């Protein structure tokens, strides 16, 4: 498999991570440097790790993982997005409450769940790599790097949109995550 083919696979796999990174950049106004660095590391790391895992486990648990992957993504991203929408609704119902800006509340636990949810499809790619005899360490490294770079760019794009939409950014971010969750169920 040629490098450009692996980069294209990496770009395709990174799209959910890019959307989540952009959403995080949009809604978390007080992102610290460690979280800005952490997102590409987590997203890229998991996108690179999952093909390795898929390659190694191949047929052992692939049926179970691939059978329930969409449901798992739906539950994780649906929960996070729904929580954001509920928070927006609570703020709307309480007009006396001050305009709330999310100040760096992105936890490593949330980041870990986001990274897992956005990388499950890469497990299946690893199974495919084992079937066609791809150098999985090389391919996984390229996928991880591609996802990391795309996620980093997406954070800054998200920050730009967050500044443009100000108070609506949490609503938009919640809707984006819920839509990705729903898309995972549809296929």
HELIX and SHEET records of a PDB file:
HELIX    1   1 UNK A    3  UNK A   27  1                                  25    
HELIX    2   2 UNK A   33  UNK A   57  1                                  25    
HELIX    3   3 UNK A   62  UNK A   93  1                                  32    
HELIX    4   4 UNK A  108  UNK A  132  1                                  25    
HELIX    5   5 UNK A  136  UNK A  165  1                                  30    
HELIX    6   6 UNK A  166  UNK A  168  5                                   3    
HELIX    7   7 UNK A  169  UNK A  186  1                                  18    
END                                                                             
